[in-house]
Amino acid sequence: MSTAAVPTATVRSGQVLADLLPSSRVRDVALVAGGAVLTGLAAQIAVPVPGSPVPVTGQTFAALLVGTALGARRGLLSLALYALVGMAGVPWFAEGGSGTAAPSLGYVFGMLLAATVVGALARRGADRSVLRMAGTMLLGEAIIYAVGVPYLALAADMSLTAAIAAGLTPFLIGDALKAALAMGALPAAWKLAGKR
């Protein structure tokens, strides 16, 4: 007689958290729209940074979580929806902004790429351990800055050094905290999913 418990949900390699939900087009549309809304809501958590046109927000954290939880394709679609709707005039960029004139728009473009990359890494299991998740989040943040900081320099007519001082340096401690949150949250979610 076997005493091993039979799990009710099978967690397989190559899955992201969203794949644990019953598969359908309706699910995918809801996840993509929900990820865009989550990112828009998180962008409203904004703290101005003196001397910088870029505030500290929950937007980047939400974008990276969306990419990791939904996977590369759905994460990209979700952040593309967020970007397009915001550029069309819905005030859900940082601090209620919208349109195409904001000097921080480059960070939104960086989030598109970052969500895709972290989603692809999550499909390879990067979200299932604390250390791998830390690396995944830090890579995602680096991608956002690699696009956002040069865009800020061009849009705000700053030198690259000034853009780094205004659009990167003040955010490093907050990004470390965001990475720490993700390091605990996503691996814990996988553990819970494996015990269902």
MDTraj code that builds the backbone (N, CA, C; nanometers):
import mdtraj as md
import numpy as np

residues = "MET SER THR ALA ALA VAL PRO THR ALA THR VAL ARG SER GLY GLN VAL LEU ALA ASP LEU LEU PRO SER SER ARG VAL ARG ASP VAL ALA LEU VAL ALA GLY GLY ALA VAL LEU THR GLY LEU ALA ALA GLN ILE ALA VAL PRO VAL PRO GLY SER PRO VAL PRO VAL THR GLY GLN THR PHE ALA ALA LEU LEU VAL GLY THR ALA LEU GLY ALA ARG ARG GLY LEU LEU SER LEU ALA LEU TYR ALA LEU VAL GLY MET ALA GLY VAL PRO TRP PHE ALA GLU GLY GLY SER GLY THR ALA ALA PRO SER LEU GLY TYR VAL PHE GLY MET LEU LEU ALA ALA THR VAL VAL GLY ALA LEU ALA ARG ARG GLY ALA ASP ARG SER VAL LEU ARG MET ALA GLY THR MET LEU LEU GLY GLU ALA ILE ILE TYR ALA VAL GLY VAL PRO TYR LEU ALA LEU ALA ALA ASP MET SER LEU THR ALA ALA ILE ALA ALA GLY LEU THR PRO PHE LEU ILE GLY ASP ALA LEU LYS ALA ALA LEU ALA MET GLY ALA LEU PRO ALA ALA TRP LYS LEU ALA GLY LYS ARG".split()
xyz = np.array([
    [0.0837, -0.1173, 0.0000],
    [0.0000, 0.0000, 0.0000],
    [0.0887, 0.1242, 0.0000],
    [0.0651, 0.2121, -0.0954],
    [0.1450, 0.3334, -0.1092],
    [0.0874, 0.4444, -0.0222],
    [0.1772, 0.5198, 0.0411],
    [0.1335, 0.6327, 0.1237],
    [0.1594, 0.7654, 0.0548],
    [0.2091, 0.7629, -0.0694],
    [0.2382, 0.8872, -0.1410],
    [0.1086, 0.9552, -0.1829],
    [0.1044, 1.0844, -0.1640],
    [-0.0135, 1.1613, -0.2040],
    [-0.0090, 1.1880, -0.3532],
    [-0.1229, 1.1846, -0.4165],
    [-0.1318, 1.2145, -0.5584],
    [-0.1703, 1.3611, -0.5730],
    [-0.0836, 1.4426, -0.6365],
    [-0.1162, 1.5837, -0.6503],
    [-0.2338, 1.6039, -0.7452],
    [-0.3142, 1.7064, -0.7184],
    [-0.4270, 1.7343, -0.8062],
    [-0.3879, 1.8253, -0.9212],
    [-0.2752, 1.8942, -0.9122],
    [-0.2264, 1.9776, -1.0218],
    [-0.0862, 1.9323, -1.0568],
    [-0.0620, 1.9155, -1.1850],
    [0.0696, 1.8733, -1.2290],
    [0.1485, 1.9954, -1.2727],
    [0.2609, 2.0172, -1.2072],
    [0.3490, 2.1270, -1.2426],
    [0.4597, 2.0686, -1.3291],
    [0.4651, 2.1174, -1.4538],
    [0.5617, 2.0635, -1.5488],
    [0.6681, 2.1675, -1.5820],
    [0.7783, 2.1164, -1.6288],
    [0.8839, 2.2028, -1.6792],
    [0.8299, 2.2778, -1.8013],
    [0.8732, 2.3999, -1.8208],
    [0.8290, 2.4782, -1.9354],
    [0.7019, 2.5568, -1.9098],
    [0.6501, 2.5500, -1.7883],
    [0.5295, 2.6247, -1.7551],
    [0.5641, 2.7533, -1.6810],
    [0.4745, 2.8501, -1.6927],
    [0.4771, 2.9677, -1.6070],
    [0.3526, 2.9589, -1.5197],
    [0.3440, 3.0434, -1.4202],
    [0.2318, 3.0352, -1.3261],
    [0.0963, 3.0426, -1.3959],
    [0.0826, 3.1261, -1.4976],
    [-0.0456, 3.1399, -1.5672],
    [-0.0896, 3.0104, -1.6341],
    [0.0057, 2.9241, -1.6684],
    [-0.0284, 2.7979, -1.7339],
    [-0.0989, 2.7001, -1.6414],
    [-0.0983, 2.7281, -1.5125],
    [-0.1666, 2.6404, -1.4174],
    [-0.3181, 2.6607, -1.4204],
    [-0.3627, 2.7723, -1.4799],
    [-0.5063, 2.7966, -1.4953],
    [-0.5584, 2.7188, -1.6161],
    [-0.6851, 2.6800, -1.6159],
    [-0.7403, 2.6085, -1.7317],
    [-0.7205, 2.6885, -1.8602],
    [-0.6739, 2.6226, -1.9630],
    [-0.6369, 2.6872, -2.0877],
    [-0.7584, 2.7253, -2.1724],
    [-0.7601, 2.8494, -2.2194],
    [-0.8611, 2.8956, -2.3146],
    [-0.8193, 3.0317, -2.3671],
    [-0.8797, 3.0727, -2.4765],
    [-0.8527, 3.2071, -2.5301],
    [-0.9029, 3.3145, -2.4345],
    [-1.0161, 3.2866, -2.3710],
    [-1.0709, 3.3817, -2.2751],
    [-0.9717, 3.4031, -2.1615],
    [-0.9099, 3.2938, -2.1128],
    [-0.8090, 3.3056, -2.0076],
    [-0.6947, 3.3947, -2.0537],
    [-0.6444, 3.3699, -2.1746],
    [-0.5305, 3.4464, -2.2237],
    [-0.5643, 3.5948, -2.2401],
    [-0.6827, 3.6247, -2.2936],
    [-0.7245, 3.7646, -2.3088],
    [-0.7373, 3.8306, -2.1720],
    [-0.7984, 3.7595, -2.0771],
    [-0.8143, 3.8147, -1.9421],
    [-0.6794, 3.8378, -1.8754],
    [-0.5855, 3.7457, -1.8931],
    [-0.4531, 3.7618, -1.8330],
    [-0.3779, 3.8798, -1.8937],
    [-0.3850, 3.8930, -2.0260],
    [-0.3172, 4.0043, -2.0935],
    [-0.3770, 4.1374, -2.0482],
    [-0.5091, 4.1477, -2.0479],
    [-0.5739, 4.2718, -2.0046],
    [-0.5476, 4.2973, -1.8565],
    [-0.5555, 4.1926, -1.7756],
    [-0.5304, 4.2080, -1.6323],
    [-0.3884, 4.2530, -1.6033],
    [-0.2919, 4.2020, -1.6781],
    [-0.1533, 4.2449, -1.6603],
    [-0.1337, 4.3913, -1.6954],
    [-0.2014, 4.4364, -1.8013],
    [-0.1932, 4.5782, -1.8396],
    [-0.2548, 4.6657, -1.7309],
    [-0.3702, 4.6249, -1.6795],
    [-0.4368, 4.7032, -1.5744],
    [-0.3530, 4.7046, -1.4470],
    [-0.2968, 4.5896, -1.4102],
    [-0.2109, 4.5840, -1.2911],
    [-0.0935, 4.6807, -1.3043],
    [-0.0318, 4.6831, -1.4207],
    [0.0815, 4.7729, -1.4437],
    [0.0372, 4.9188, -1.4353],
    [-0.0791, 4.9492, -1.4939],
    [-0.1321, 5.0849, -1.4875],
    [-0.1643, 5.1292, -1.3455],
    [-0.2215, 5.0384, -1.2680],
    [-0.2517, 5.0709, -1.1284],
    [-0.1239, 5.0894, -1.0472],
    [-0.0271, 5.0010, -1.0695],
    [0.0998, 5.0104, -0.9959],
    [0.1754, 5.1386, -1.0304],
    [0.1555, 5.1896, -1.1519],
    [0.2217, 5.3142, -1.1922],
    [0.1705, 5.4333, -1.1124],
    [0.0504, 5.4200, -1.0544],
    [-0.0058, 5.5307, -0.9774],
    [0.0550, 5.5396, -0.8377],
    [0.1258, 5.4350, -0.7973],
    [0.2029, 5.4407, -0.6728],
    [0.3339, 5.5094, -0.7107],
    [0.3380, 5.6395, -0.6953],
    [0.4513, 5.7172, -0.7447],
    [0.5015, 5.8149, -0.6392],
    [0.6323, 5.8179, -0.6256],
    [0.6975, 5.9115, -0.5331],
    [0.7958, 5.9945, -0.6164],
    [0.7743, 6.1255, -0.6235],
    [0.8659, 6.2104, -0.7007],
    [1.0087, 6.2034, -0.6458],
    [1.1049, 6.2102, -0.7363],
    [1.2465, 6.2118, -0.6996],
    [1.2995, 6.3518, -0.7299],
    [1.3474, 6.4240, -0.6273],
    [1.3994, 6.5596, -0.6518],
    [1.5089, 6.5592, -0.7594],
    [1.4941, 6.6487, -0.8557],
    [1.5937, 6.6610, -0.9615],
    [1.5779, 6.5621, -1.0750],
    [1.4717, 6.4817, -1.0730],
    [1.4515, 6.3817, -1.1779],
    [1.3099, 6.3914, -1.2335],
    [1.2947, 6.3798, -1.3650],
    [1.1601, 6.3762, -1.4223],
    [1.0955, 6.2378, -1.4110],
    [1.1665, 6.1444, -1.3502],
    [1.1184, 6.0074, -1.3371],
    [1.0915, 5.9781, -1.1894],
    [0.9666, 5.9422, -1.1540],
    [0.9371, 5.9102, -1.0140],
    [0.9673, 5.7636, -0.9829],
    [0.9756, 5.7320, -0.8560],
    [0.9798, 5.5925, -0.8112],
    [0.8361, 5.5426, -0.8183],
    [0.8134, 5.4312, -0.8848],
    [0.6774, 5.3766, -0.8979],
    [0.6780, 5.2259, -0.8746],
    [0.5589, 5.1699, -0.8674],
    [0.5429, 5.0249, -0.8634],
    [0.5315, 4.9652, -1.0023],
    [0.5389, 5.0491, -1.1029],
    [0.5188, 5.0098, -1.2423],
    [0.6194, 4.9054, -1.2908],
    [0.7474, 4.9275, -1.2648],
    [0.8471, 4.8326, -1.3146],
    [0.8325, 4.6977, -1.2464],
    [0.8047, 4.6994, -1.1172],
    [0.7849, 4.5745, -1.0439],
    [0.6676, 4.4971, -1.1020],
    [0.5563, 4.5670, -1.1264],
    [0.4386, 4.5021, -1.1837],
    [0.4697, 4.4468, -1.3223],
    [0.5405, 4.5234, -1.4036],
    [0.5722, 4.4784, -1.5392],
    [0.6568, 4.3512, -1.5374],
    [0.7529, 4.3452, -1.4468],
    [0.8376, 4.2262, -1.4385],
    [0.7608, 4.1068, -1.3827],
    [0.6722, 4.1306, -1.2871],
    [0.5889, 4.0210, -1.2363],
    [0.4944, 3.9701, -1.3435],
    [0.4375, 4.0612, -1.4224],
    [0.3486, 4.0223, -1.5314],
    [0.4247, 3.9346, -1.6306],
    [0.5421, 3.9779, -1.6714],
    [0.6209, 3.8985, -1.7656],
    [0.6554, 3.7620, -1.7103],
    [0.6962, 3.7575, -1.5842],
    [0.7359, 3.6312, -1.5221],
    [0.6163, 3.5377, -1.5052],
    [0.5044, 3.5898, -1.4596],
    [0.3879, 3.5053, -1.4330],
    [0.3158, 3.4629, -1.5601],
    [0.3173, 3.5479, -1.6636],
    [0.2421, 3.5168, -1.7852],
    [0.3255, 3.4506, -1.8941],
    [0.4562, 3.4649, -1.8878],
    [0.5415, 3.4116, -1.9939],
    [0.5701, 3.5191, -2.0972],
    [0.6618, 3.4902, -2.1875],
    [0.7116, 3.5898, -2.2824],
    [0.6026, 3.6457, -2.3730],
    [0.5245, 3.5601, -2.4367],
    [0.4254, 3.6073, -2.5343],
    [0.3149, 3.6896, -2.4679],
    [0.2541, 3.6335, -2.3651],
    [0.1461, 3.7061, -2.2980],
    [0.1992, 3.8291, -2.2239],
    [0.3215, 3.8185, -2.1684],
    [0.3817, 3.9342, -2.1020],
    [0.4055, 4.0481, -2.1999],
    [0.4589, 4.0154, -2.3173],
    [0.4807, 4.1170, -2.4208],
    [0.3480, 4.1796, -2.4627],
    [0.2468, 4.0967, -2.4871],
    [0.1163, 4.1493, -2.5286],
    [0.0558, 4.2387, -2.4199],
    [0.0702, 4.1990, -2.2958],
    [0.0160, 4.2762, -2.1848],
    [0.0829, 4.4126, -2.1748],
    [0.2154, 4.4156, -2.1833],
    [0.2863, 4.5438, -2.1735],
    [0.2680, 4.6268, -2.2996],
    [0.2496, 4.5611, -2.4148],
    [0.2194, 4.6362, -2.5374],
    [0.0824, 4.7027, -2.5252],
    [-0.0145, 4.6305, -2.4698],
    [-0.1467, 4.6885, -2.4472],
    [-0.1366, 4.8069, -2.3521],
    [-0.0629, 4.7895, -2.2435],
    [-0.0416, 4.8981, -2.1478],
    [0.0182, 5.0208, -2.2177],
    [0.1227, 4.9997, -2.2968],
    [0.1906, 5.1106, -2.3645],
    [0.0992, 5.1780, -2.4663],
    [0.0324, 5.1003, -2.5488],
    [-0.0521, 5.1577, -2.6539],
    [-0.1696, 5.2360, -2.5969],
    [-0.2343, 5.1804, -2.4955],
    [-0.3485, 5.2492, -2.4353],
    [-0.3018, 5.3773, -2.3656],
    [-0.1880, 5.3728, -2.2984],
    [-0.1343, 5.4929, -2.2346],
    [-0.0940, 5.5983, -2.3364],
    [-0.0317, 5.5564, -2.4458],
    [0.0068, 5.6527, -2.5493],
    [-0.1157, 5.7114, -2.6180],
    [-0.2262, 5.6344, -2.6193],
    [-0.3503, 5.6838, -2.6797],
    [-0.4241, 5.7828, -2.5901],
    [-0.3822, 5.7961, -2.4644],
    [-0.4420, 5.8982, -2.3795],
    [-0.4972, 5.8531, -2.2460],
    [-0.5028, 5.7239, -2.2196],
    [-0.5495, 5.6795, -2.0880],
    [-0.4424, 5.7168, -1.9855],
    [-0.4799, 5.7892, -1.8800],
    [-0.3807, 5.8407, -1.7846],
    [-0.3335, 5.7359, -1.6840],
    [-0.2648, 5.6339, -1.7327],
    [-0.2191, 5.5299, -1.6401],
    [-0.0695, 5.5053, -1.6466],
    [0.0040, 5.5994, -1.7063],
    [0.1487, 5.5966, -1.6902],
    [0.1783, 5.6559, -1.5526],
    [0.3052, 5.6626, -1.5165],
    [0.3437, 5.7140, -1.3849],
    [0.2815, 5.8503, -1.3593],
    [0.2306, 5.8669, -1.2380],
    [0.1688, 5.9912, -1.1920],
    [0.0512, 6.0349, -1.2788],
    [-0.0221, 5.9407, -1.3352],
    [-0.1388, 5.9735, -1.4159],
    [-0.1065, 6.0293, -1.5528],
    [0.0152, 6.0083, -1.5987],
    [0.0557, 6.0589, -1.7294],
    [0.0030, 5.9734, -1.8429],
    [0.0075, 6.0292, -1.9635],
    [-0.0304, 5.9562, -2.0843],
    [0.0332, 6.0267, -2.2030],
    [0.0144, 5.9701, -2.3204],
    [0.0667, 6.0321, -2.4422],
    [0.2067, 5.9850, -2.4765],
    [0.2676, 6.0576, -2.5705],
    [0.3985, 6.0166, -2.6204],
    [0.5098, 6.1159, -2.5888],
    [0.4782, 6.2221, -2.5159],
    [0.5778, 6.3279, -2.4937],
    [0.6600, 6.3114, -2.3660],
    [0.6236, 6.2193, -2.2781],
    [0.6930, 6.2072, -2.1491],
    [0.8367, 6.1596, -2.1683],
    [0.9321, 6.2229, -2.0992],
    [1.0704, 6.1777, -2.1102],
    [1.0919, 6.0386, -2.0495],
    [0.9951, 5.9924, -1.9697],
    [1.0079, 5.8592, -1.9093],
    [0.9448, 5.7487, -1.9948],
    [0.8971, 5.7810, -2.1142],
    [0.8348, 5.6811, -2.2005],
    [0.9328, 5.5688, -2.2381],
    [1.0603, 5.5995, -2.2418],
    [1.1601, 5.4973, -2.2728],
    [1.1592, 5.3825, -2.1734],
    [1.1258, 5.4119, -2.0486],
    [1.1165, 5.3062, -1.9484],
    [1.0010, 5.2114, -1.9810],
    [0.8917, 5.2659, -2.0325],
    [0.7781, 5.1817, -2.0738],
    [0.8207, 5.0910, -2.1882],
    [0.8941, 5.1453, -2.2849],
    [0.9439, 5.0614, -2.3946],
    [1.0394, 4.9539, -2.3413],
    [1.1218, 4.9922, -2.2433],
    [1.2108, 4.8939, -2.1822],
    [1.1341, 4.7827, -2.1126],
    [1.0194, 4.8177, -2.0535],
    [0.9365, 4.7169, -1.9865],
    [0.8828, 4.6140, -2.0846],
    [0.8526, 4.6568, -2.2066],
    [0.8075, 4.5621, -2.3100],
    [0.9130, 4.4544, -2.3327],
    [1.0353, 4.4976, -2.3533],
    [1.1446, 4.4042, -2.3770],
    [1.1744, 4.3213, -2.2527],
    [1.1765, 4.3863, -2.1371],
    [1.2080, 4.3164, -2.0121],
    [1.1037, 4.2090, -1.9803],
    [0.9754, 4.2397, -1.9989],
    [0.8698, 4.1410, -1.9721],
    [0.8867, 4.0188, -2.0612],
    [0.9275, 4.0415, -2.1846],
    [0.9494, 3.9306, -2.2778],
    [1.0662, 3.8434, -2.2322],
    [1.1748, 3.9072, -2.1940],
    [1.2946, 3.8319, -2.1525],
    [1.2697, 3.7562, -2.0221],
    [1.2123, 3.8232, -1.9210],
    [1.1899, 3.7530, -1.7940],
    [1.0855, 3.6435, -1.8106],
    [0.9892, 3.6645, -1.9009],
    [0.8903, 3.5602, -1.9291],
    [0.9534, 3.4375, -1.9926],
    [1.0466, 3.4599, -2.0837],
    [1.1171, 3.3471, -2.1460],
    [1.2027, 3.2733, -2.0430],
    [1.2672, 3.3470, -1.9545],
    [1.3475, 3.2838, -1.8495],
    [1.2599, 3.2077, -1.7505],
    [1.1430, 3.2623, -1.7192],
    [1.0513, 3.1928, -1.6283],
    [1.0075, 3.0595, -1.6878],
    [0.9880, 3.0556, -1.8180],
    [0.9504, 2.9307, -1.8838],
    [1.0605, 2.8248, -1.8709],
    [1.1816, 2.8710, -1.8453],
    [1.2946, 2.7797, -1.8250],
    [1.3206, 2.7552, -1.6756],
    [1.2274, 2.7975, -1.5908],
    [1.2369, 2.7693, -1.4486],
    [1.3058, 2.8751, -1.3648],
    [1.3311, 2.9938, -1.4219],
    [1.4032, 3.0972, -1.3470],
    [1.3230, 3.1548, -1.2315],
    [1.1938, 3.1283, -1.2274],
    [1.1102, 3.1839, -1.1204],
    [1.0845, 3.0836, -1.0081],
    [1.1555, 2.9729, -1.0092],
    [1.1254, 2.8675, -0.9125],
    [1.2239, 2.8591, -0.7968],
    [1.3310, 2.9353, -0.8014],
    [1.4235, 2.9375, -0.6884],
    [1.4579, 3.0822, -0.6552],
    [1.4962, 3.1052, -0.5330],
    [1.5245, 3.2399, -0.4857],
    [1.6393, 3.3030, -0.5645],
    [1.7495, 3.2323, -0.5795],
    [1.8655, 3.2905, -0.6481],
    [1.8392, 3.3162, -0.7956],
    [1.7764, 3.2219, -0.8627],
    [1.7475, 3.2414, -1.0054],
    [1.6474, 3.3549, -1.0256],
    [1.5525, 3.3671, -0.9347],
    [1.4553, 3.4756, -0.9451],
    [1.5226, 3.6106, -0.9243],
    [1.6172, 3.6170, -0.8324],
    [1.6914, 3.7415, -0.8102],
    [1.7633, 3.7831, -0.9378],
    [1.8312, 3.6887, -0.9990],
    [1.9015, 3.7183, -1.1236],
    [1.8071, 3.7604, -1.2347],
    [1.6920, 3.6961, -1.2422],
    [1.5935, 3.7289, -1.3444],
    [1.5411, 3.8711, -1.3264],
    [1.5073, 3.9074, -1.2027],
    [1.4563, 4.0421, -1.1768],
    [1.5641, 4.1475, -1.2036],
    [1.6856, 4.1215, -1.1621],
    [1.7929, 4.2184, -1.1852],
    [1.8202, 4.2363, -1.3343],
    [1.8141, 4.1264, -1.4107],
    [1.8305, 4.1368, -1.5560],
    [1.7171, 4.2194, -1.6155],
    [1.5946, 4.1936, -1.5708],
    [1.4809, 4.2713, -1.6198],
    [1.4960, 4.4195, -1.5913],
    [1.5383, 4.4531, -1.4696],
    [1.5614, 4.5933, -1.4345],
    [1.6704, 4.6542, -1.5230],
    [1.7772, 4.5784, -1.5465],
    [1.8868, 4.6288, -1.6300],
    [1.8377, 4.6580, -1.7718],
    [1.7516, 4.5731, -1.8247],
    [1.6964, 4.5958, -1.9589],
    [1.6129, 4.7238, -1.9616],
    [1.5316, 4.7427, -1.8582],
    [1.4489, 4.8644, -1.8525],
    [1.5377, 4.9887, -1.8527],
    [1.6433, 4.9867, -1.7746],
    [1.7340, 5.1015, -1.7709],
    [1.8118, 5.1173, -1.9008],
    [1.8491, 5.0070, -1.9639],
    [1.9254, 5.0140, -2.0888],
    [1.8474, 5.0851, -2.1987],
    [1.7155, 5.0774, -2.1933],
    [1.6310, 5.1493, -2.2892],
    [1.5902, 5.2852, -2.2329],
    [1.5494, 5.2888, -2.1054],
    [1.4938, 5.4105, -2.0466],
    [1.5918, 5.5240, -2.0281],
    [1.7128, 5.4939, -1.9842],
    [1.8090, 5.6015, -1.9559],
    [1.8537, 5.6730, -2.0836],
    [1.8930, 5.6025, -2.1911],
    [1.9278, 5.6751, -2.3142],
    [1.8092, 5.7543, -2.3719],
    [1.6880, 5.6973, -2.3613],
    [1.5683, 5.7686, -2.4076],
    [1.5500, 5.8969, -2.3263],
    [1.5676, 5.8868, -2.1952],
    [1.5575, 6.0047, -2.1086],
    [1.6589, 6.1110, -2.1501],
    [1.7813, 6.0692, -2.1778],
    [1.8851, 6.1638, -2.2189],
    [1.8436, 6.2374, -2.3458],
    [1.7895, 6.1639, -2.4430],
    [1.7478, 6.2278, -2.5684],
    [1.6237, 6.3149, -2.5491],
    [1.5238, 6.2612, -2.4805],
    [1.3967, 6.3334, -2.4659],
    [1.4094, 6.4579, -2.3789],
    [1.4947, 6.4541, -2.2794],
    [1.5096, 6.5674, -2.1874],
    [1.6325, 6.6522, -2.2200],
    [1.6980, 6.6207, -2.3321],
    [1.8175, 6.6931, -2.3753],
    [1.9218, 6.6997, -2.2639],
    [1.9554, 6.5800, -2.2099],
    [2.0550, 6.5676, -2.1037],
    [2.1762, 6.4929, -2.1578],
    [2.2867, 6.5098, -2.0907],
    [2.4008, 6.4242, -2.1215],
    [2.3707, 6.2845, -2.0660],
    [2.4398, 6.1853, -2.1137],
    [2.4186, 6.0496, -2.0628],
    [2.4524, 6.0426, -1.9139],
    [2.5549, 6.1133, -1.8726],
    [2.5926, 6.1167, -1.7305],
    [2.4803, 6.1762, -1.6462],
    [2.4213, 6.2857, -1.6937],
    [2.3104, 6.3480, -1.6212],
    [2.1888, 6.2562, -1.6192],
    [2.1632, 6.1856, -1.7287],
    [2.0496, 6.0925, -1.7350],
    [2.0702, 5.9758, -1.6388],
    [2.1932, 5.9286, -1.6266],
    [2.2216, 5.8210, -1.5305],
    [2.1984, 5.8720, -1.3882],
    [2.2426, 5.9939, -1.3609],
    [2.2252, 6.0511, -1.2267],
    [2.0774, 6.0749, -1.1942],
    [1.9980, 6.1112, -1.2944],
    [1.8564, 6.1417, -1.2708],
    [1.7655, 6.0210, -1.2894],
    [1.8043, 5.9272, -1.3771],
    [1.7133, 5.8196, -1.4142],
    [1.7575, 5.6799, -1.3789],
    [1.8695, 5.6658, -1.3092],
    [1.9165, 5.5333, -1.2688],
    [1.9587, 5.5307, -1.1222],
    [2.0555, 5.6113, -1.0878],
    [2.1148, 5.6078, -0.9541],
    [2.0135, 5.6176, -0.8398],
    [1.9142, 5.7098, -0.8460],
    [1.8210, 5.7210, -0.7321],
    [1.7302, 5.5990, -0.7131],
    [1.7284, 5.5092, -0.8103],
    [1.6322, 5.3993, -0.8079],
    [1.6936, 5.2645, -0.7686],
    [1.8238, 5.2596, -0.7496],
    [1.8911, 5.1319, -0.7260],
    [1.8481, 5.0633, -0.5958],
    [1.8309, 5.1385, -0.4893],
    [1.7899, 5.0768, -0.3618],
    [1.6484, 5.0208, -0.3740],
    [1.5584, 5.0970, -0.4348],
    [1.4220, 5.0491, -0.4545],
    [1.4167, 4.9247, -0.5414],
    [1.5015, 4.9202, -0.6432],
    [1.5047, 4.8025, -0.7299],
    [1.5554, 4.6793, -0.6559],
    [1.6492, 4.7005, -0.5664],
    [1.6971, 4.5876, -0.4855],
    [1.5843, 4.5347, -0.3967],
    [1.5036, 4.6257, -0.3408],
    [1.3895, 4.5832, -0.2594],
    [1.2853, 4.5089, -0.3429],
    [1.2589, 4.5575, -0.4642],
    [1.1638, 4.4907, -0.5536],
    [1.2126, 4.3503, -0.5882],
    [1.3419, 4.3380, -0.6155],
    [1.3984, 4.2065, -0.6463],
    [1.3846, 4.1132, -0.5271],
    [1.4055, 4.1663, -0.4075],
    [1.3918, 4.0837, -0.2870],
    [1.2481, 4.0353, -0.2690],
    [1.1507, 4.1223, -0.2958],
    [1.0102, 4.0813, -0.2876],
    [0.9800, 3.9686, -0.3862],
    [1.0257, 3.9854, -0.5091],
    [1.0009, 3.8830, -0.6109],
    [1.0726, 3.7525, -0.5775],
    [1.1914, 3.7642, -0.5171],
    [1.2675, 3.6448, -0.4800],
    [1.1875, 3.5569, -0.3856],
    [1.1092, 3.6190, -0.2997],
    [1.0285, 3.5412, -0.2071],
    [0.8943, 3.5013, -0.2642],
    [0.8305, 3.5924, -0.3378],
    [0.6926, 3.5709, -0.3808],
    [0.6771, 3.4620, -0.4863],
    [0.7547, 3.4673, -0.5930],
    [0.7318, 3.3726, -0.7027],
    [0.7731, 3.2293, -0.6688],
    [0.8902, 3.2071, -0.6094],
    [0.9195, 3.0687, -0.5695],
    [0.8172, 3.0142, -0.4697],
    [0.7669, 3.1004, -0.3810],
    [0.6650, 3.0568, -0.2847],
    [0.5359, 3.0194, -0.3567],
    [0.4998, 3.0957, -0.4597],
    [0.3788, 3.0643, -0.5376],
    [0.3921, 2.9276, -0.6043],
    [0.5113, 2.8966, -0.6550],
    [0.5334, 2.7646, -0.7166],
    [0.5228, 2.6540, -0.6133],
    [0.5762, 2.6771, -0.4945],
    [0.5653, 2.5752, -0.3890],
    [0.4197, 2.5495, -0.3550],
    [0.3400, 2.6564, -0.3427],
    [0.1983, 2.6407, -0.3145],
    [0.1268, 2.5660, -0.4282],
    [0.1634, 2.5990, -0.5524],
    [0.1005, 2.5331, -0.6664],
    [0.1346, 2.3838, -0.6694],
    [0.2546, 2.3501, -0.6284],
    [0.2945, 2.2082, -0.6261],
    [0.2268, 2.1286, -0.5180],
    [0.1707, 2.1968, -0.4178],
    [0.1057, 2.1273, -0.3062],
    [-0.0450, 2.1166, -0.3240],
    [-0.0995, 2.1750, -0.4324],
    [-0.2443, 2.1684, -0.4521],
    [-0.2894, 2.0284, -0.4799],
])
top = md.Topology()
chain = top.add_chain()
for i, resn in enumerate(residues, 1):
    res = top.add_residue(resn, chain, resSeq=i)
    for name in ("N", "CA", "C"):
        top.add_atom(name, md.element.get_by_symbol(name[0]), res)
traj = md.Trajectory(xyz[None], top)
